Amino acid sequence: MGILEKIRAPFTAVQVQGLNEYQTGTDFGHKMPPFTCGNRGDGQHGEEGGDKGVLIATEQGWVCPCCEYTQDWAHSFMVSSRTSHMPHFFERVLSTEEKIALVEGLQADYVELRNRRPGAAGISEMLDTLQQRITELKAEH
């Protein structure tokens, strides 16, 4: 499977985890722009996840927590970007504590979004992803 090859929904639980880590940069791999909502310029989309209108992976596909936008595909490399990244010579490598703090900050942003938009699509999946990542990072420490 080539890195630009597409995978299509439904996504597996493992794919959802990898895609959401990629979206938020919590894979700590090479950062490329996340998939974003096609309606993100409407003034209703926040910057949770590090960019305006970041989509959230669910088993049914990508969803936007701020509107009805969906997408049913992703690039295959997005699922495993955590394992494929080799830091550039000049790239600052974060400590485990810094990684945990970054993930916890994103988690707080999504909790706030959930409080503003109860029942919004994808938020529970994103919170599950971030909690699992925190648990993994603490276990590595």
N, C-alpha and C positions, 0 to 999 in steps of 0.2 A: 504494500500500500504506500503510495507516494505521499509526501508531507502535505501537498495541496489537494490530495484526494478528499472528497467529501464523505462524511458519514451523515446518515439521515435518522431522524426520529422515527420510532421511539428510541431514546437513549437508555443505556443500562445505568444502574446506580453508580458503577465505577466511572462511566463516562460523564455523568452529571457532576460527580465530585471533581474530576479533572477539568472539565469545562468551566465550572465556577471558580476553581482556583486560578485558571488561566485568566478569566475575566477580571478578577480582582487583583491579580499579580501576587497572590499568596502561594503560588507555585514557586516563586522566587527564581523563575527562569528568565530567559531573555524576554523583556517586555515589548510587546507589540500592541497596537491599539485593540481594545476589546470590541466585540460586536455591540452595536448600539441601536437603539430604537429609531426607526424611520421618521418618527414624529417628535424627536427629542428637542426640536426648536420651538415647540408650542408654548413654552413657559410653564408647563406642568411637570417637567422632569427634573429630578435632582441629580446630584453628583455622587450618590452612593456608589461605591465600587471604584471610584477614582476618575470617572468621566461622566458627562451628562448622558443620561438615558441608557446606562449599561443594562444589557439583557441578562436574564437569569436562565440557566439551563434547568429544565425539569425533564422527567422521563418522557413527557409528551412533546418536548422540543423547547425552543427558546420562548420566553415570555417577557413582556415588559410589565413591571409592577405599577406603572403609572397610566397605562392605557391598554387597549386591546391588541396591540401589535404582537405578532408571533413570527417565528421563523423555524423551519424544520430541518436545517442542515448546519453543519460545522465542518471545519477543516480537521482532518484526522490528527494533525500534530498538536492541536489544542488540548487533546485529552491527556497526553503524556509529556507536556512541556517541562514538568518538574524533573523528570529523569533524563531529559536530553540536553539540559543546559550546561555549558561549560563557561565559567566566568571569564570575561575578557581580562587581560593582564592588568588594566587600569581600573577595572570595576571594583568598587568597594563591596566586600562581602559582609553581609549583616551578621551580627551575633544571633544566637538563638533567642536571647532576651529581646533583642530589637525586632526580630521576626514575630515573636509572640505579641509584642506591643502593637505592631502594625496590624496584625490580624484582629486583635481585640478592639482596636480603633474602628476597623471596618465593621466588626460585629455590632458595636455600639451605634454606628450609622444606620445599619439595617434594622436594629431594634427600634430606633427612632422612626424610621420609615414605616415599620409595622404599626407603631402607635398612631401615626398620622393617617395611615391607610389600612385599617384592619381588614384582613381578608384579601389583600392585594395578591395577585398571582406571583408565585415564585419565591416570596420572601421566606417561607418556612424552609424551602430547599436551600436557599442561600445561607440561612442561619445554621442549618444542619452541616453544610459544607464547612463553614468557618469554625464551628465548634469542633468538628472532627479534625480540622487542621491544627487547632490549638492543642488538642489532646495529643496528636502525633508529635508536635514540636516539643511539648513538655516531656513526653516519653523519651525523646532523643536527648534531652538535656540531662 
